[in-house]
Amino acid sequence: MTERTGVLFSTRDDLELVARAETLGYESVWAAEGQGKTAFGKLERWATVTDEIGLATGIVNVFSRTPAATAQAIATLDAHSDGRAILGLGVAHPGVIEDFHGVEFDRPLARMAEYIRLVRRYLEGTPGGFDGEFFTPDRTAFWEAFDPVRADVPIYNAALGPGNVRLTGDLADGWLPNLYPLEQFETALGWLEDGAERGGRRLVDVDVAMYVLASVDDDPDRARRAAARHVATYFRDIPGFYDRVAVEAGFEAMLEAVNDAPSTDTAADAVDPAFLDMVAITGRPSKVRDRLDELRMVGVGLPIVRAPIGVDRTAVEAVLEAAAPQ
């Protein structure tokens, strides 16, 4: 049986890499957007050079588009790709929501819960209105001229904290953690199971699709350096989100040093090697494959590999080849 493996190209929009991922047997390819190209725009392009691979937003936030707009976009992608769309959602963070979109970052978990419910109503064509806390549409169905290919497009939530992970277990089809220390993973699976039970489901009903930072290089020091710089960038550019998980894992002193550093390059020096080993795979290709097997053994149903921020195309290709499904 072929291993389930996905790949995140983040902000890259490279048709050759996407086509290569399909040839190598990857189950899905994921596109981020942040403050760059839209994920939906990239995925529409990617659909034109592929036939089977899943096409996933990884992620789009729940503040800058209405649930109707997101439902339209994912249903359109699903129609153009013959049913290959996957919707990865996230609350993002104030740096994107307030500073870039100019929208108040207010009550993210309540908004996420309502958002998932509403997107599903649109995809299902549920008639009538919806009286929510954030959205109150008078009708939640598309025009008759557009009938979605699937009413059950999979929805994943990029959750980190306990409340959001429980919400994921309750309402979403999959959980999409990022930079999550394995030492905290078992606890988080407990939260996910609590949420699943609240939604009348079991833990196995929720797909665990973890982003896996992979830095592949025959020079292990160079590989670790690229991964450490990636981790430092997340801590410094997205304060208050990834920090909490690291503190719970016992790395508060590391966080202070990373955030106090004068630059991202010097901050990379402050990333604790023990923490890096928890959240990243670095080194030669054989190490990547062994570590992915370990992740699958502890409950990661779909590892989604990604290369570090800022590396060149050759480094991305190395990750793609090393993690290819067997």
Phi, psi and chi 1 to 4 in degrees:
 res  aa     phi    psi   chi1   chi2   chi3   chi4
   1 MET       -  131.0 -178.5  177.9  178.6      -
   2 THR   -67.7  137.1  -57.0      -      -      -
   3 GLU   -66.6  145.3  -61.0  164.9  -16.2      -
   4 ARG   -83.7  119.9  -60.7 -177.7   64.1 -146.4
   5 THR  -145.4  136.8  -47.0      -      -      -
   6 GLY  -115.8  171.3      -      -      -      -
   7 VAL  -140.3  136.1   58.6      -      -      -
   8 LEU  -103.6  124.2  168.1   69.8      -      -
   9 PHE   -99.0    3.9  -71.6  128.6      -      -
  10 SER    51.5 -115.8 -171.0      -      -      -
  11 THR   -91.2   -2.5   56.8      -      -      -
  12 ARG   -71.6  145.9  -71.5 -178.5 -179.5  -90.9
  13 ASP  -132.6   74.9 -175.0   13.0      -      -
  14 ASP  -121.7  106.4 -171.5  -40.6      -      -
  15 LEU   -63.7  -33.1  -63.6 -177.7      -      -
  16 GLU   -66.4  -40.8  -70.0 -176.9    2.8      -
  17 LEU   -65.1  -41.1  -74.5  175.8      -      -
  18 VAL   -63.6  -46.7  171.9      -      -      -
  19 ALA   -62.2  -36.8      -      -      -      -
  20 ARG   -66.2  -38.4 -180.0   60.9  178.7  156.0
  21 ALA   -59.4  -41.2      -      -      -      -
  22 GLU   -66.1  -43.3  178.3  166.8   82.0      -
  23 THR   -59.7  -36.7  -59.8      -      -      -
  24 LEU   -78.0   -7.3  -71.4  170.6      -      -
  25 GLY    95.1   15.3      -      -      -      -
  26 TYR   -64.9  141.8  -79.8   86.1      -      -
  27 GLU   -73.7  -37.3  177.4  177.5  -60.2      -
  28 SER  -151.7  154.0   52.0      -      -      -
  29 VAL  -123.6  135.1   60.1      -      -      -
  30 TRP  -117.2  140.4  -61.7   66.2      -      -
  31 ALA  -124.4  127.2      -      -      -      -
  32 ALA   -91.3  170.5      -      -      -      -
  33 GLU  -133.8  -43.1   62.9  179.0   23.9      -
  34 GLY    50.6 -115.9      -      -      -      -
  35 GLN  -115.2   28.4  -63.5  172.5 -152.6      -
  36 GLY  -119.0 -143.6      -      -      -      -
  37 LYS   -60.6  147.9  -71.9 -176.3  177.3 -179.1
  38 THR   -70.0  145.1   68.3      -      -      -
  39 ALA   -61.7  -40.5      -      -      -      -
  40 PHE   -65.3  -39.0  -68.0  113.0      -      -
  41 GLY   -62.4  -43.8      -      -      -      -
  42 LYS   -65.3  -44.5  -72.3 -176.4  -71.9 -174.4
  43 LEU   -66.0  -33.4  -67.7  167.2      -      -
  44 GLU   -61.4  -40.8  -71.6  -79.7   -6.1      -
  45 ARG   -64.6  -44.2  -91.0  170.5   44.4   86.6
  46 TRP   -64.2  -29.6  -61.7   -0.4      -      -
  47 ALA   -63.6  -26.5      -      -      -      -
  48 THR   -76.7  -15.1   66.3      -      -      -
  49 VAL  -115.9   10.9  -63.7      -      -      -
  50 THR  -134.5  164.8   56.9      -      -      -
  51 ASP  -126.7  -27.8  -63.1  -53.7      -      -
  52 GLU  -128.3  -30.3  -61.9  178.3   -6.4      -
  53 ILE   -65.7  141.7 -163.2  167.6      -      -
  54 GLY   -67.1  146.2      -      -      -      -
  55 LEU  -119.7  110.0  -58.1  166.4      -      -
  56 ALA  -122.3  138.9      -      -      -      -
  57 THR   -81.1  129.2   63.4      -      -      -
  58 GLY  -142.9   69.3      -      -      -      -
  59 ILE  -132.5  171.1   51.8  101.3      -      -
  60 VAL  -110.4  145.0  -65.9      -      -      -
  61 ASN   -87.2  164.9   75.0   74.8      -      -
  62 VAL  -100.1   15.8  -63.2      -      -      -
  63 PHE  -109.8  -35.7  -74.0   88.6      -      -
  64 SER   -87.9  -12.4   60.3      -      -      -
  65 ARG  -127.3  148.2  -64.2  179.9 -179.5   89.9
  66 THR   -73.3  159.5   64.9      -      -      -
  67 PRO   -57.0  -34.5  -26.2   35.0      -      -
  68 ALA   -63.7  -44.8      -      -      -      -
  69 ALA   -63.8  -41.0      -      -      -      -
  70 THR   -67.7  -40.4  -65.0      -      -      -
  71 ALA   -62.4  -41.2      -      -      -      -
  72 GLN   -61.4  -45.3  -75.2  177.6  -63.6      -
  73 ALA   -65.7  -45.1      -      -      -      -
  74 ILE   -72.7  -34.0 -160.2   66.1      -      -
  75 ALA   -68.4  -35.8      -      -      -      -
  76 THR   -66.4  -46.5  -58.8      -      -      -
  77 LEU   -59.6  -40.5  173.4   63.1      -      -
  78 ASP   -63.8  -39.9 -151.9   41.0      -      -
  79 ALA   -67.6  -41.1      -      -      -      -
  80 HIS   -73.7  -17.4  -69.5  169.6      -      -
  81 SER  -112.3   11.8   63.8      -      -      -
  82 ASP    58.2   45.5  -64.4  -36.5      -      -
  83 GLY    82.9   36.5      -      -      -      -
  84 ARG  -111.6    5.2  -67.6 -173.0  -78.9  138.8
  85 ALA   -77.4  145.9      -      -      -      -
  86 ILE  -134.3  133.1  -60.0  165.1      -      -
  87 LEU  -105.0  107.1 -179.6   59.4      -      -
  88 GLY   -97.0  121.0      -      -      -      -
  89 LEU  -111.9  159.8  -63.2  174.7      -      -
  90 GLY  -159.5  158.6      -      -      -      -
  91 VAL   -81.4  -12.1  -61.9      -      -      -
  92 ALA    60.7 -140.9      -      -      -      -
  93 HIS  -157.2  163.8   57.0   92.9      -      -
  94 PRO   -56.9  -30.1  -27.3   36.0      -      -
  95 GLY   -60.2  -32.5      -      -      -      -
  96 VAL   -91.1  -47.5  168.3      -      -      -
  97 ILE   -68.8  -48.6  -57.6  -51.2      -      -
  98 GLU   -87.8  -46.1  -63.1 -174.3  -15.5      -
  99 ASP   -75.6  -32.0  -63.4  -13.7      -      -
 100 PHE   -99.9  -50.3 -179.3   65.6      -      -
 101 HIS   -85.9  -19.2  -70.0  -71.6      -      -
 102 GLY    72.6   28.5      -      -      -      -
 103 VAL  -114.9  141.4  177.8      -      -      -
 104 GLU   -66.5  132.8 -176.7 -179.0    2.6      -
 105 PHE   -85.1   83.5 -171.4   76.3      -      -
 106 ASP  -117.5  128.9  176.7   50.4      -      -
 107 ARG    44.7   62.4  -59.2  179.6   62.7 -151.3
 108 PRO   -61.7  -38.6   20.5  -32.6      -      -
 109 LEU   -71.4  -42.1  -61.3 -164.6      -      -
 110 ALA   -62.6  -38.2      -      -      -      -
 111 ARG   -66.5  -42.6 -171.4 -179.0 -173.3   94.7
 112 MET   -59.4  -45.8  174.4   63.2   78.4      -
 113 ALA   -59.9  -45.9      -      -      -      -
 114 GLU   -66.7  -38.0 -174.6  170.7  -52.0      -
 115 TYR   -61.5  -47.9 -155.3   95.5      -      -
 116 ILE   -60.3  -45.0  -68.1  173.7      -      -
 117 ARG   -61.1  -41.5  -68.5 -172.8  175.3  102.2
 118 LEU   -71.8  -41.6 -104.8  176.9      -      -
 119 VAL   -57.5  -42.3  167.6      -      -      -
 120 ARG   -64.4  -38.6  -74.8 -139.9  170.0   97.3
 121 ARG   -61.2  -44.1  -79.3  178.4   64.6   99.1
 122 TYR   -62.8  -44.4  -76.0  108.4      -      -
 123 LEU   -65.8  -33.9  -66.6  175.9      -      -
 124 GLU   -80.1  -14.6  -68.4  165.7   -1.9      -
 125 GLY    73.0   30.6      -      -      -      -
 126 THR   -63.7  121.5  -56.7      -      -      -
 127 PRO   -75.4  166.6   28.8  -34.9      -      -
 128 GLY    88.5 -179.9      -      -      -      -
 129 GLY   -94.6 -179.5      -      -      -      -
 130 PHE  -141.8  123.0 -178.5   88.1      -      -
 131 ASP  -106.0   86.4 -173.8   16.9      -      -
 132 GLY  -103.0 -178.0      -      -      -      -
 133 GLU   -79.1  -29.4  -63.8 -179.0   61.0      -
 134 PHE  -112.8  -29.2  -55.9   94.2      -      -
 135 PHE  -134.8  138.0  -54.6   97.4      -      -
 136 THR  -136.2   60.6   55.4      -      -      -
 137 PRO   -68.2  147.9   27.3  -35.5      -      -
 138 ASP   -81.1  -19.5  -69.8  -26.6      -      -
 139 ARG  -147.7  145.4   56.9 -175.8 -177.7  -83.2
 140 THR  -128.1   47.5   56.0      -      -      -
 141 ALA  -140.7  146.6      -      -      -      -
 142 PHE   -73.2  166.7  -59.8  141.4      -      -
 143 TRP   -60.3  154.5  -73.4  -20.6      -      -
 144 GLU   -60.7  -23.0  -69.0 -177.4    3.6      -
 145 ALA   -69.2  -15.8      -      -      -      -
 146 PHE  -126.4  108.3  179.0   37.3      -      -
 147 ASP  -108.6  111.5 -172.5   16.6      -      -
 148 PRO   -53.9  145.1  -27.1   36.4      -      -
 149 VAL   -62.3  -41.9  172.5      -      -      -
 150 ARG  -134.8  137.6  -67.1 -178.7  -62.1  166.7
 151 ALA   -84.7  -14.0      -      -      -      -
 152 ASP  -114.8   43.6   57.4  -10.9      -      -
 153 VAL   -55.1  127.9  172.0      -      -      -
 154 PRO   -62.3  136.7  -20.1   32.0      -      -
 155 ILE  -118.0  124.5  -61.2  176.7      -      -
 156 TYR  -113.5  147.2  -72.8   67.2      -      -
 157 ASN  -119.0  127.1 -176.9   20.6      -      -
 158 ALA   -85.2   75.0      -      -      -      -
 159 ALA   -98.3  150.1      -      -      -      -
 160 LEU  -123.5  -50.2  -67.5  175.9      -      -
 161 GLY   -77.5  164.4      -      -      -      -
 162 PRO   -59.8  -42.1   15.9  -28.8      -      -
 163 GLY   -64.2  -41.4      -      -      -      -
 164 ASN   -72.8  -34.6 -155.6    2.2      -      -
 165 VAL   -66.8  -40.7  174.9      -      -      -
 166 ARG   -63.4  -40.9  -69.6 -171.1  179.9   98.9
 167 LEU   -58.6  -40.1 -176.8  156.0      -      -
 168 THR   -60.5  -46.8  -57.9      -      -      -
 169 GLY   -61.4  -32.5      -      -      -      -
 170 ASP   -75.6  -43.4 -174.7    5.9      -      -
 171 LEU  -118.9  -26.0  -62.4  175.4      -      -
 172 ALA   -97.6  165.7      -      -      -      -
 173 ASP   -86.4  -22.4  -61.2  -64.1      -      -
 174 GLY  -153.4  158.3      -      -      -      -
 175 TRP  -111.7  135.5  177.4   37.2      -      -
 176 LEU  -125.6   71.5 -163.2   61.3      -      -
 177 PRO   -75.7  155.9   28.3  -33.1      -      -
 178 ASN  -137.7  137.8 -178.2   31.9      -      -
 179 LEU    49.1   49.5  -67.5 -179.2      -      -
 180 TYR  -103.9  115.3 -145.9   95.8      -      -
 181 PRO   -60.5  133.1  -19.8   31.6      -      -
 182 LEU   -61.8  -27.0  -77.6 -175.0      -      -
 183 GLU   -64.5  -23.1  -79.7   66.1   11.5      -
 184 GLN   -98.7   -5.3  -51.0  -59.9  111.3      -
 185 PHE   -66.6  -41.0 -172.5   64.5      -      -
 186 GLU   -62.2  -40.4 -174.7  174.8   -7.7      -
 187 THR   -61.2  -44.6  -61.7      -      -      -
 188 ALA   -64.8  -35.1      -      -      -      -
 189 LEU   -62.7  -32.3  -74.8  179.5      -      -
 190 GLY   -63.8  -42.2      -      -      -      -
 191 TRP   -62.0  -43.2  -58.1  -25.1      -      -
 192 LEU   -62.2  -40.2 -167.6   66.2      -      -
 193 GLU   -67.0  -39.0 -174.1  170.5   23.7      -
 194 ASP   -57.7  -45.5  -70.1  -17.5      -      -
 195 GLY   -65.6  -40.2      -      -      -      -
 196 ALA   -61.8  -41.8      -      -      -      -
 197 GLU   -64.6  -37.2  -69.5  176.3   -7.5      -
 198 ARG   -62.6  -32.9 -174.1  169.4   64.9 -165.5
 199 GLY   -90.6    9.1      -      -      -      -
 200 GLY    74.3   28.2      -      -      -      -
 201 ARG  -126.6 -179.5  -58.6 -171.4  -64.4  169.9
 202 ARG  -113.6  164.3  -61.1  173.5  -59.9  159.8
 203 LEU   -57.5  -38.2 -179.6   60.1      -      -
 204 VAL   -67.1  -12.6  -65.5      -      -      -
 205 ASP   -80.5   -8.9  -63.4  -34.9      -      -
 206 VAL  -111.6  121.5 -174.8      -      -      -
 207 ASP   -77.3  124.5 -167.9   22.1      -      -
 208 VAL   -93.7  108.7  178.0      -      -      -
 209 ALA  -119.3   85.8      -      -      -      -
 210 MET   -85.6  133.9  177.0 -175.9  -79.1      -
 211 TYR   -68.5  131.4  -76.4  150.4      -      -
 212 VAL  -122.0  112.2 -179.2      -      -      -
 213 LEU   -71.7  122.9  174.7   60.4      -      -
 214 ALA  -130.1  128.7      -      -      -      -
 215 SER  -124.7  107.6 -175.0      -      -      -
 216 VAL  -106.3  124.0  178.9      -      -      -
 217 ASP  -164.2  142.8 -161.0  -57.7      -      -
 218 ASP   -67.7  -19.5  -73.4  -26.5      -      -
 219 ASP   -94.3  102.6 -178.3  -20.6      -      -
 220 PRO   -61.0  -32.8   19.2  -30.2      -      -
 221 ASP   -67.2  -41.0  -68.7  -24.8      -      -
 222 ARG   -66.5  -38.1 -171.0  161.7   54.4 -158.5
 223 ALA   -63.6  -44.5      -      -      -      -
 224 ARG   -67.1  -36.4  -70.0 -176.8   69.7   82.3
 225 ARG   -62.0  -44.4  178.4   70.1 -178.4  175.7
 226 ALA   -63.7  -40.6      -      -      -      -
 227 ALA   -67.7  -40.6      -      -      -      -
 228 ALA   -64.0  -38.9      -      -      -      -
 229 ARG   -65.0  -37.8 -162.2  178.7 -169.7  -76.0
 230 HIS   -60.6  -49.2  176.5  103.3      -      -
 231 VAL   -61.9  -44.1  171.0      -      -      -
 232 ALA   -61.5  -38.4      -      -      -      -
 233 THR   -61.4  -44.8  -60.9      -      -      -
 234 TYR   -62.2  -44.6  -94.9   82.1      -      -
 235 PHE   -64.6  -38.5  -76.2  141.4      -      -
 236 ARG   -81.4  -36.6  -70.3  164.2   67.0   84.9
 237 ASP   -89.4  -19.0  -68.4   -4.7      -      -
 238 ILE  -127.7   67.0  -47.3  175.5      -      -
 239 PRO   -67.0  144.6   25.6  -35.2      -      -
 240 GLY    90.0   -3.5      -      -      -      -
 241 PHE  -111.5  -65.0  -78.4   74.8      -      -
 242 TYR   -74.5  -20.3  -65.1   94.1      -      -
 243 ASP   -57.6  -43.9  -52.4   35.3      -      -
 244 ARG   -59.9  -43.9  177.6  172.7   49.6 -166.2
 245 VAL   -65.8  -39.0  179.5      -      -      -
 246 ALA   -66.0  -39.6      -      -      -      -
 247 VAL   -63.7  -43.3  168.1      -      -      -
 248 GLU   -63.6  -25.6  -69.8  172.0   -8.0      -
 249 ALA   -86.2   -0.9      -      -      -      -
 250 GLY    95.5   23.6      -      -      -      -
 251 PHE  -118.3   39.3  -67.5   90.8      -      -
 252 GLU   -64.8  -41.0 -173.7  170.7    2.4      -
 253 ALA   -63.3  -38.0      -      -      -      -
 254 MET   -61.8  -43.3  176.2 -164.7   72.3      -
 255 LEU   -60.5  -43.2  -81.8  173.1      -      -
 256 GLU   -61.2  -42.1  -67.5  177.9    0.2      -
 257 ALA   -67.5  -39.8      -      -      -      -
 258 VAL   -63.2  -45.2  166.5      -      -      -
 259 ASN   -75.4  -24.2  -70.6  -42.9      -      -
 260 ASP   -85.4  -11.4  -71.0  -16.4      -      -
 261 ALA   -65.8  147.1      -      -      -      -
 262 PRO   -72.8  -17.6   25.1  -34.0      -      -
 263 SER  -152.0  165.4   69.1      -      -      -
 264 THR   -64.4  -36.3  -58.4      -      -      -
 265 ASP   -62.4  -43.8  -76.8  -26.3      -      -
 266 THR   -73.7  -29.4   54.5      -      -      -
 267 ALA   -63.9  -33.2      -      -      -      -
 268 ALA   -60.6  -32.7      -      -      -      -
 269 ASP   -66.9  -23.4  -64.7  -30.1      -      -
 270 ALA   -88.5   -7.2      -      -      -      -
 271 VAL   -69.4  121.5  174.4      -      -      -
 272 ASP   -64.4  128.7 -168.1  -50.7      -      -
 273 PRO   -55.8  -33.7  -25.5   34.7      -      -
 274 ALA   -67.0  -39.1      -      -      -      -
 275 PHE   -67.6  -41.5 -177.8   80.0      -      -
 276 LEU   -59.3  -39.0 -167.7   63.7      -      -
 277 ASP   -65.7  -24.8  -71.7  -21.7      -      -
 278 MET   -77.5  -30.9  -68.5 -179.2 -174.7      -
 279 VAL  -115.2   -3.5  -60.8      -      -      -
 280 ALA  -141.5  155.1      -      -      -      -
 281 ILE  -110.9  124.1  -52.0  171.3      -      -
 282 THR  -132.0  148.2   65.0      -      -      -
 283 GLY   120.5 -146.1      -      -      -      -
 284 ARG   -80.5  160.9  -66.0 -179.3  174.5   84.1
 285 PRO   -54.3  -39.2  -28.8   36.8      -      -
 286 SER   -61.7  -33.2   59.1      -      -      -
 287 LYS   -67.4  -36.6 -174.8  175.1  179.9 -178.7
 288 VAL   -61.4  -48.2  173.8      -      -      -
 289 ARG   -64.4  -40.3  -69.5 -170.9  -72.3  -90.8
 290 ASP   -64.0  -41.9  -70.3  -15.8      -      -
 291 ARG   -69.5  -36.8 -174.6   67.6 -178.3  -81.0
 292 LEU   -62.4  -37.5  -69.9  177.8      -      -
 293 ASP   -63.2  -38.7  -73.0  -19.2      -      -
 294 GLU   -63.0  -42.1  -67.5  173.5    9.2      -
 295 LEU   -63.3  -40.5  -69.6  172.8      -      -
 296 ARG   -63.6  -35.8  -67.1 -175.1  179.8   99.3
 297 MET   -66.1  -30.2  -70.5  -66.1  -68.1      -
 298 VAL   -94.0    3.1  -60.9      -      -      -
 299 GLY   119.6    7.4      -      -      -      -
 300 VAL   -85.5  106.2  178.0      -      -      -
 301 GLY   -72.8  -34.3      -      -      -      -
 302 LEU  -137.2   90.2  176.5   64.8      -      -
 303 PRO   -67.7  133.3    5.4   -1.0      -      -
 304 ILE  -117.2  104.0  -57.6  169.3      -      -
 305 VAL   -78.3  150.2  -64.8      -      -      -
 306 ARG  -148.4  145.6   64.6  154.3  -56.3  162.3
 307 ALA   -82.1  158.5      -      -      -      -
 308 PRO   -63.6  153.7  -21.0   32.5      -      -
 309 ILE   -58.2  138.3  -66.7  169.9      -      -
 310 GLY    86.7   -4.6      -      -      -      -
 311 VAL   -80.5  160.8  -62.1      -      -      -
 312 ASP   -81.9  175.6   61.4   19.3      -      -
 313 ARG   -62.0  -35.7 -169.2  179.5 -167.9  -85.6
 314 THR   -60.1  -39.4  -60.3      -      -      -
 315 ALA   -67.2  -37.3      -      -      -      -
 316 VAL   -65.5  -42.9  177.1      -      -      -
 317 GLU   -61.5  -36.9  -69.8  174.8  -26.5      -
 318 ALA   -63.2  -40.8      -      -      -      -
 319 VAL   -65.2  -45.6  171.3      -      -      -
 320 LEU   -58.4  -44.0 -168.7   62.6      -      -
 321 GLU   -71.5  -40.3  -61.2  -70.7  -24.6      -
 322 ALA   -67.6  -36.6      -      -      -      -
 323 ALA   -95.1    5.8      -      -      -      -
 324 ALA   -55.6  136.3      -      -      -      -
 325 PRO   -56.1  143.4  -23.3   34.0      -      -
 326 GLN   -97.7      -  -59.3  -66.0  -55.0      -
